Amino acid sequence: MLKDNYMRGRYAQVELYPQAEFTRRWDIARSVMNEANVDVMLVVDAARESYDTWFSGRKMIDTVIIPKENDIIAVLHREYDESCFAADLEGVDYRRYTKQKAPDFEREGLRFINHPGQKGLAELLKKLGAKKIGLVNKRLLTKALKDAVTGLIPGAEFIDVKQALDSKKTIKSAYELESLRYASTAHEQLMEALKFIVRPGKKLSQINSEARKYLMGLGAYGDMHAFIVPLGKQDQPSLPPGHGPADPETEYGDRFMMIYESNSYGGHHIAMGRHLSVGPGLEDYKKSLRYAAELNQFAASMMKPGAKLGDIRRATEAKAIADGTFLTRMCWMHGLATDGYFEQFALNDYGMEWLLTEGAVLHCHPVHMRKLGNALEEIMLINTYLVTPEGGKSLVDLSKRPFDLIEIDC
């Protein structure tokens, strides 16, 4: 019998969305193909940005091929021979590494196949009449596959369509928004639980382990960017990452940045970041957090359809300078276009001209400098927003989880 965390992890393979949701996604991909005037879309390394689950609902997909008509083709990963990592080769059961049997799951409009090798993929593309190939994850196209395609299809042309697809993937359906609300509720519950998990005398590793297990109990699985970051005492600048103790013991007066960007039963990740103090917060520290909240919501107010990322950044930066501080990072808005945190894309990867679209979901965390005497430290809060004509609408219930410092009474 499957138990505990492994059992909860099986939600990764449970059907989360109806067929209509996948049909909607395939229509999005084909609209991108039509706009780019390509014959076929080819998604390589499909786990990147969760294209595997976005297209198929399954996690074991290596490559996705989308023709203009007929079934989409999801190519399974090859078997992974773990014997190269074994300390004792005599203990390896090589019977496990036989040819993978044909998949026994199916989806209307999409067929799963075993990996045919690079030449086999090229032959599939040729049968589909591919001359202009819309490529997703261009940087991950292997030389072997590229050579196989160009060798078999003279004049084959690869056209990068990733940005166009990513932009449309950020626009969430009603099903996906409901999934995000599940994740938000789970995060809100965890924030409350941390008031009892974080205690003087506990090691950081113990706190993070307990918090992670709690989040998994609420349905989280897979990639979880979920932990608390020790920032030291409230009246002292925090040390850069890696410069403090590896596993510090919590003391009265410590403060933490809680970064929880994970999922729940619905599958999609949501981003939430707040600050916590062990004991009452100092007024100067709380003042800096109030300003971080003001900056965050100022940026969110401009998250309207047609707004450029660069314009939002420049306006937020100008406000920070006028208020006597400054922003420190470019990478502070991300499109949660996927159900895996580490596979999200940063909007600034595409430059400052990226146009926001209604219904897109982004997370936002302007990072500004807090002054402590002659020292400076970075400070931020994280929140997730839906782009609307009125500006960014928080997908986190701010009445339940405001930006305020969480003060633990202990």
C-alpha angles and dihedrals in degrees: 000000000000112000144183119342095359091055091049089048089062088076084082087074098038116108104256102171136041123247090260090065093055091046088054091053093048089050088054091053092049092048088056089050092052092049091050092043094231129150099219137009116226120195112192123193088015095191087072107103088356096279086150095064093032092060101031112012088238132107103210098072120126102177136011123204117194116192122193089250138014128029124345111236120227112193114207124226116262116250113278114230105212094182091098088069096047118114091202113039091189088068095056114109100216091184086081091066099069122124111298110251119240113279114264096205127084143183128201109254094016132074128198121219136180115255109276095193127250094296090048091053090050090051090051091053091049092052088053091056094247115178099138108042120194103217127206117194095018093179090059097053105119121227089235093059094041091051091047092052097044091044093054098034110044111212094017110165127204115211119189109234098160098108092050091050094043091051092056093042090062088065105091129213123221089261093053093046089054088052090052090051090055089054092047092052090050091051092049090054091048091052089056092046091053089067086071100032096055109073136154111268096031120120118237091241091055092050093049092046093052092045092049092050090049091052091048088052086059091056105272118146143160119019108017118180089195126139145103122251119215112231099179124227120355095238095048128071114255119250119248114261112284096019099094132062113306094231109014123192113240116249134190108271095031122133132206141194109226112209114187116169104155144117140248136202090310093064103229123109124234127193125230129161127178138160128246133192128199098228127358119336122244114244094237091054093048089049091055090051092050088055091048088054091049091052092046093052092042089058091044092053088065095050094111131138111280095020116133120232089227093055091052091049095047093048092048091047091050091051092050092050092047088052092053102261137074143223116257107193138050095204103075105115122061135179111234090208094147144046095244121075097211091050096058120113127232114232092222088063084079099042133253096293095076109130119221117231130209112264094023117138119219136166119224133199117160107198116214135172123261115205119223109178105297093343132085132206134184118249132181147153124217128219139160123234140188114222110239135163087258093052134265114343113207114240087196113080099242091192088064099032110025124176091258122123111268106228116200115214106214 
